[in-house]
Amino acid sequence: MVDYTSAKQDKIDLKGPRLPFIAQTPLIVARPLEFLDNCAKKYGDSFILPLGVFKNRQIAFFSKPETLQQIFTASPERFEWGKMTYVFRPLTGSQSLIMLEGKKHEAVRRLLMNRLHGKQMYNYGQTIIDLTLAEIARFQVGSTVAIRDCMADISLDIILRVVFGINPGQRYSQLKTLIKPFLERVNSPLNSVQFFFSFLQQDWGKWSPWGKFLRDRQQIDRLIYAEIAERRQQKDLGDDILSLLLSIEADLGQPLNDEQLRDQLMTLLLLGHETTASALSWVFYWVHQDPAVLTRLKAELANTDLDPIAIAKLPYLNAVCQETLRINPIALISQPRLVKDAIELDGNIFSKGSILIPCIYLAHRRRETYPNPESFDPDRFIERKFSPYEYLPFGGGDRSCIGKGISNYQMKLVLATVLSQYRLELSPKHPVKPVRRGVTIVPSGDCKMIVKERLAKSDRQLKTKQLERVSLMG
């Protein structure tokens, strides 16, 4: 048996575009879907890009389930991670889960996963529904709304309440006022470039792009650290994520310090806000593209009375959300792996320094796995269960997104709540196409929709729920 860990040279039988990666970058950034589709059409499930001046280094893309299984089940010790996530460090901090490696990463990941999944997650259901109802109460019949903007506002409210545990008040308002434009700038094409190139990270005062970023981050950090300090003084902690992290030390052997808490909160904010808002925008687009899908979904939702547990168990709603994340995954790729010890994948040997990229977008477009992959067909997920190497909207292995459970839950509850209150219609004046926004692909024009009708039943449902909550509170 060959010891591939000591191999010094690549042995790769893959094809790909001949131009160096730096020459491919403008197309990858400007039109990533076209680039990936063309490469898959020309070169198949796996292809390779040269890194040009770096000898024996390659960037390889993979989408075949068998190869993805090899990557996701390989020992994490075979890869270096920090060099692949450095662009996030100014945003999330050095103690963020995505920056950690080895046993420390394993311990922190386990701690967070335990708090973001299972029974604990379901405690957040009513809060998600209430925040959604409050946001869409402003809808006016006959008006046109930007669904992506609306979903971004709901997503931010949910993070502030469920993750940060901050109740409405001065600090809540200050954070929301600061975070919303901060994230808008971070995700804009012009500003996002500076995170990739250190020479652009120059503080030339508050009017310079990097100077503005640093000052905005400082203001947000000040409020977060104030919340952490205040929460440490409380005897009775809540069930939000920050409270749970404050109360746990057994997993790590010691409490999380303020910097660790801040970095995990910022990670959940940055990776959970834009991505969930984008996924929600796409699900509204797709269910309103096909009247049969919308009719069937509303029929399933008819008798749930906005009960979060009942909604979460609905099979067709689940299939609709899964199909949305298949055809428009939150991210196009899973976290890249930088090879530390040479590794064999599907007969190819990748030496130290090679970069392996599991491609979610192409895995979800394989005709062998998904017949007619360009069509929106939720029944795929009714008829068949796909493996985690065929369906991977949140990545895979020990670097998959820790927030996948709450993100799926949020998608179901927000969609069900809005459809129970209003009849919407896609605006014919604003046709939708996929466009890049930060690391996500979103509907163009913020997915404009017309509010056609407020449903008569919705008023009764809302009033009944309000009375129930008043009664429970005594």
C-alpha positions in Angstrom: 0.0 0.0 0.0 1.4 3.4 -1.0 2.0 5.9 1.8 0.5 9.0 0.3 1.3 11.1 3.3 5.0 11.1 2.2 4.3 11.7 -1.5 6.0 14.8 -2.7 4.5 15.2 -6.2 1.0 15.5 -7.5 -0.4 12.7 -9.6 -3.5 14.2 -11.1 -5.5 13.1 -14.1 -7.9 16.0 -14.2 -8.5 18.7 -16.7 -9.6 22.3 -16.4 -9.2 25.8 -17.7 -5.6 26.4 -18.7 -5.3 30.0 -17.6 -3.9 30.6 -14.1 -6.3 31.1 -11.3 -5.6 34.8 -11.1 -6.8 35.2 -14.7 -9.9 33.2 -13.9 -10.8 35.3 -10.9 -12.8 38.1 -12.6 -15.1 35.6 -14.2 -15.4 33.6 -10.9 -16.3 36.7 -9.0 -18.6 38.3 -11.6 -20.4 35.3 -13.0 -19.7 32.3 -10.7 -22.7 30.2 -11.8 -21.8 30.5 -15.5 -18.1 29.7 -14.7 -19.1 26.5 -12.7 -21.7 25.4 -15.2 -19.2 25.7 -18.1 -16.5 23.9 -16.3 -18.8 21.0 -15.3 -20.0 20.8 -18.9 -16.5 20.7 -20.3 -14.6 18.7 -17.7 -17.1 16.7 -15.7 -17.6 16.1 -11.9 -14.0 17.1 -11.0 -11.8 19.8 -12.6 -8.7 21.7 -11.7 -7.4 25.2 -11.9 -3.7 26.0 -11.8 -2.4 28.5 -9.2 0.1 29.8 -11.7 3.3 30.9 -10.0 2.9 28.3 -7.1 4.7 25.1 -8.2 2.8 21.9 -7.3 -0.2 23.7 -6.1 -3.6 23.3 -7.6 -7.2 24.3 -6.9 -9.5 21.3 -7.5 -13.3 21.3 -7.5 -15.4 18.2 -6.8 -19.1 17.3 -7.0 -19.3 13.5 -7.4 -20.8 12.0 -4.2 -18.2 9.3 -3.9 -15.4 11.9 -3.9 -17.2 14.2 -1.6 -17.5 11.3 0.9 -13.8 10.8 0.8 -13.2 14.5 1.5 -15.8 14.8 4.3 -14.7 11.6 6.1 -11.0 12.3 5.9 -9.3 13.1 9.2 -9.3 16.9 9.8 -5.6 16.5 10.6 -4.9 16.1 6.9 -5.8 19.7 6.3 -5.0 23.2 7.3 -8.0 25.4 7.9 -6.9 28.8 9.2 -5.2 29.7 5.9 -8.5 29.2 4.1 -10.6 31.3 6.5 -8.3 34.2 7.0 -10.6 36.6 5.1 -13.2 36.3 7.9 -10.8 37.1 10.8 -11.4 40.9 10.7 -15.2 40.1 11.0 -15.4 37.2 13.4 -12.2 37.5 15.4 -9.4 34.9 16.0 -11.4 32.9 18.6 -14.3 32.2 16.2 -15.2 28.6 15.5 -14.2 28.9 11.9 -10.7 30.0 12.9 -10.0 27.2 15.3 -8.3 23.8 14.5 -7.7 20.5 16.2 -9.1 19.6 19.6 -10.1 23.2 20.4 -12.2 23.4 17.3 -13.8 20.0 18.2 -14.7 21.1 21.7 -16.1 24.5 20.8 -18.1 23.0 17.8 -19.6 20.4 20.1 -20.6 23.1 22.6 -22.3 25.2 20.0 -24.0 22.3 18.2 -25.6 21.1 21.5 -27.1 24.5 21.9 -28.4 25.0 18.4 -30.1 21.6 17.9 -32.6 19.4 19.4 -35.3 20.4 22.0 -33.5 23.7 22.8 -34.1 24.9 19.2 -37.9 24.4 19.4 -38.1 26.8 22.4 -37.3 29.6 19.9 -40.3 28.8 17.6 -42.9 31.2 19.0 -40.3 34.0 19.1 -39.6 33.5 15.4 -43.3 33.6 14.6 -44.0 36.7 16.7 -41.1 38.6 15.1 -42.3 37.7 11.7 -45.8 38.8 12.4 -44.5 42.1 13.7 -42.5 42.7 10.6 -45.2 41.9 8.1 -47.9 43.8 9.9 -46.6 46.8 8.0 -47.6 45.3 4.6 -50.2 47.3 2.7 -52.6 45.6 0.2 -51.7 46.8 -3.3 -48.1 47.8 -2.3 -44.9 46.2 -3.7 -42.5 44.9 -1.1 -38.8 43.8 -1.4 -38.9 40.3 0.1 -35.2 40.1 0.5 -35.1 43.3 2.6 -38.0 42.1 4.6 -36.4 38.7 5.2 -33.1 40.4 6.2 -34.9 42.5 8.8 -36.7 39.4 10.2 -33.4 37.4 10.3 -31.6 40.2 12.1 -34.4 40.5 14.7 -34.3 36.7 15.3 -30.5 36.8 15.8 -30.7 39.6 18.3 -33.4 37.9 20.3 -32.6 34.2 20.0 -28.8 34.3 19.7 -27.8 37.5 21.6 -30.8 37.3 23.9 -31.3 41.1 23.8 -34.8 42.4 24.5 -36.2 45.5 22.7 -34.8 48.6 24.2 -32.0 51.1 23.8 -29.2 48.6 23.3 -31.3 46.5 20.9 -32.2 49.5 18.8 -28.5 50.7 18.8 -27.3 47.3 17.7 -29.9 46.9 15.0 -29.2 50.5 13.7 -25.4 49.7 13.5 -25.5 46.1 12.3 -27.8 46.5 9.3 -25.7 49.1 7.3 -22.5 47.4 8.6 -23.6 44.1 7.0 -24.8 45.9 3.8 -21.3 47.3 3.3 -19.5 44.1 4.2 -21.5 42.2 1.5 -21.2 44.9 -1.2 -18.9 43.9 -4.1 -16.7 47.0 -3.7 -16.2 46.6 0.1 -15.8 42.9 0.2 -12.7 42.9 -1.9 -10.7 44.5 0.9 -11.0 41.4 3.1 -9.1 39.3 0.5 -6.1 41.7 0.1 -4.2 42.9 3.1 -2.7 45.9 1.3 -6.2 47.3 1.1 -6.6 47.1 4.8 -5.3 50.6 5.6 -6.8 52.9 8.1 -6.7 56.3 6.5 -9.4 57.8 8.7 -13.1 57.4 9.1 -13.8 58.2 5.5 -11.6 55.5 4.1 -13.3 52.1 3.5 -11.1 50.2 6.0 -11.2 53.0 8.5 -15.0 53.1 8.3 -15.1 49.3 8.8 -12.9 49.4 11.9 -14.9 52.2 13.5 -18.2 50.6 12.8 -16.9 47.3 14.2 -15.7 49.0 17.3 -19.1 50.5 18.0 -20.8 47.1 17.6 -18.2 45.4 19.8 -18.7 48.0 22.5 -22.4 47.2 22.7 -21.8 43.4 22.6 -19.2 43.5 25.4 -21.6 45.7 27.5 -24.3 43.0 27.0 -21.9 40.2 28.0 -20.8 42.1 31.1 -24.4 42.8 32.2 -25.4 39.2 31.6 -22.6 37.9 33.7 -24.1 39.7 36.7 -27.5 38.1 36.3 -28.4 35.1 38.5 -31.2 33.8 36.3 -30.0 33.4 32.7 -32.5 32.9 29.8 -32.5 30.2 27.1 -30.9 32.3 24.4 -27.6 31.2 22.9 -25.5 33.8 24.8 -27.0 32.7 28.1 -26.4 29.1 27.4 -22.8 29.8 26.5 -22.3 31.8 29.7 -23.6 28.8 31.7 -21.4 26.2 30.2 -17.8 25.3 31.0 -17.8 21.6 31.3 -17.2 21.1 27.5 -14.0 23.2 27.6 -12.9 22.8 31.2 -13.2 26.5 31.8 -15.7 29.3 31.1 -15.6 31.1 27.8 -13.9 34.5 28.2 -15.4 37.7 26.8 -13.4 37.6 23.6 -14.5 34.0 22.9 -18.1 34.8 23.5 -18.0 37.9 21.3 -16.3 36.0 18.5 -18.9 33.2 18.5 -21.8 35.7 18.6 -20.3 37.6 15.6 -19.8 34.3 13.7 -23.4 33.3 14.2 -24.5 36.8 13.1 -22.3 37.0 10.0 -22.9 33.4 8.8 -26.6 33.3 9.8 -28.0 36.6 8.8 -27.4 37.1 5.1 -27.5 33.4 4.3 -30.9 32.8 5.9 -32.3 35.9 4.4 -31.2 34.8 0.9 -32.6 31.3 1.4 -36.0 32.8 2.5 -36.0 35.1 -0.5 -35.6 32.1 -2.9 -38.2 30.0 -1.2 -40.8 32.8 -1.7 -39.7 33.2 -5.3 -40.1 29.5 -6.1 -43.4 28.8 -4.4 -44.9 31.7 -6.2 -43.5 30.6 -9.5 -45.7 27.5 -9.6 -49.4 27.8 -8.6 -49.6 24.0 -8.0 -46.8 24.2 -5.5 -48.3 27.2 -3.7 -51.8 25.6 -3.6 -50.5 22.3 -2.2 -48.4 24.1 0.4 -51.3 26.3 1.6 -53.5 23.2 1.9 -50.9 21.6 4.2 -50.6 24.7 6.3 -54.3 25.3 6.6 -54.9 23.6 10.0 -51.6 24.4 11.8 -52.9 27.6 13.5 -49.3 28.9 13.6 -48.2 26.2 16.0 -44.4 26.0 15.6 -44.0 22.3 16.4 -46.8 21.3 14.0 -45.4 23.5 11.3 -41.9 22.0 11.7 -43.3 18.5 11.1 -45.1 19.2 7.8 -43.6 16.9 5.1 -44.4 19.0 2.0 -43.2 22.3 3.6 -40.0 20.5 4.5 -39.6 19.3 0.9 -40.2 22.8 -0.4 -37.5 24.2 1.8 -35.1 21.3 0.9 -35.7 21.8 -2.8 -35.1 25.5 -2.5 -31.7 24.9 -0.8 -30.9 22.3 -3.5 -31.5 24.6 -6.5 -30.3 27.7 -4.7 -27.8 26.6 -2.0 -26.9 29.2 0.6 -23.2 28.9 -0.5 -21.8 27.7 -3.8 -19.0 25.8 -2.1 -18.3 24.0 1.1 -15.3 25.2 3.1 -12.1 24.7 1.1 -9.4 22.3 2.4 -5.7 23.1 2.2 -3.9 19.8 2.0 -1.3 19.3 4.8 -0.4 15.7 4.1 -0.8 14.3 0.6 -4.1 12.7 0.0 -5.6 10.4 -2.7 -9.0 11.2 -4.0 -10.6 9.1 -6.8 -7.3 7.8 -8.0 -5.6 11.3 -8.0 -2.8 12.2 -5.5 -2.9 15.8 -4.2 0.3 16.9 -2.6 0.8 19.4 0.3 -0.4 22.9 -0.6 -3.2 21.8 -3.0 -6.6 23.3 -2.3 -9.7 21.0 -2.4 -13.1 22.6 -2.9 -16.3 20.5 -2.5 -18.8 22.3 -4.8 -22.3 22.3 -3.4 -23.8 24.0 -6.5 -22.5 21.4 -8.9 -23.3 18.5 -6.6 -26.9 19.7 -6.6 -27.0 20.0 -10.4 -25.8 16.5 -11.2 -28.3 14.9 -13.6 -27.3 11.4 -12.3 -28.5 12.4 -8.9 -31.3 14.9 -9.7 -33.1 14.4 -13.1 -34.1 17.7 -14.7 -32.0 19.6 -12.1 -33.0 23.0 -13.4 -36.7 22.4 -12.5 -38.1 23.1 -9.0 -39.6 19.8 -7.9 -40.2 19.4 -4.1 -41.4 15.8 -4.7 -37.8 14.8 -5.1 -37.6 14.9 -1.3 -40.9 13.2 -0.7 -39.9 10.2 -2.9 -36.3 9.8 -1.9 -33.8 10.4 0.9 -30.5 11.7 -0.4 -27.2 11.0 1.3 -25.1 13.9 2.9 -22.7 13.6 -0.1 -25.5 14.1 -2.6 -27.4 16.9 -0.7 -25.2 19.2 1.2 -26.6 22.8 1.4 -24.7 23.5 4.6 -21.5 21.8 3.6 -20.2 18.6 5.1 -17.9 16.9 7.5 -16.8 18.5 10.7 -16.8 21.9 9.0 -20.5 21.9 8.0 -22.5 24.9 9.1 -23.4 24.6 12.8 -26.6 26.7 12.3 -28.2 24.4 9.8 -30.9 23.2 12.2 -32.1 26.6 13.3 -31.8 27.9 9.7 -34.1 25.2 8.4 -36.5 25.8 11.3 -36.6 29.5 10.7 -37.2 29.0 7.0 -40.3 26.8 7.7 -41.8 29.1 10.4 -41.3 32.4 8.5 -42.7 31.0 5.2 -45.7 29.5 7.0 -46.4 32.6 8.9 -46.3 35.0 5.9 -48.5 32.6 3.8 -51.0 32.4 6.6 -51.4 36.2 6.6 -51.2 37.4 3.0 -51.6 36.4 -0.6 -48.6 37.6 -2.5 -47.7 37.6 -6.2 -44.3 38.1 -7.9 -44.0 41.5 -9.6 -44.1 41.1 -13.4 -42.2 44.4 -13.6 -39.2 43.0 -11.7 -38.1 39.6 -13.2 -35.7 37.7 -11.0 -32.3 36.2 -11.9 -29.5 35.0 -9.6 -26.9 37.7 -8.7 -23.9 37.6 -6.4 -24.1 39.3 -3.1 -21.1 38.8 -0.8 -20.7 35.0 -0.5 -24.3 34.2 -1.4 -26.4 34.2 -4.6 -29.6 36.2 -4.2 -32.6 37.0 -6.3 -32.0 40.2 -8.3 -33.9 43.3 -7.4 -34.5 42.0 -3.9 -37.3 39.8 -5.2 -40.2 42.3 -5.5 -43.6 41.0 -4.6 -47.1 42.6 -4.7 -49.3 42.3 -1.6 -52.6 41.2 -3.2 -54.8 40.4 -0.2 -54.7 40.1 3.6 -56.4 36.8 4.4 -59.5 37.0 6.6 -58.6 34.0 8.6 -55.2 35.6 9.6 -56.8 38.3 11.8 -58.7 35.6 13.8 -55.5 33.5 14.1 -53.4 36.4 15.3 -56.0 37.6 17.9 -56.5 34.0 19.2 -52.7 33.6 19.6 -52.4 37.0 21.4 -55.3 36.0 23.8 -53.6 32.7 24.5 -50.3 34.3 25.4 -52.1 36.9 27.7 -53.9 34.0 29.5 -50.7 32.0 30.0 -49.0 35.0 31.5 -51.8 35.4 34.0 
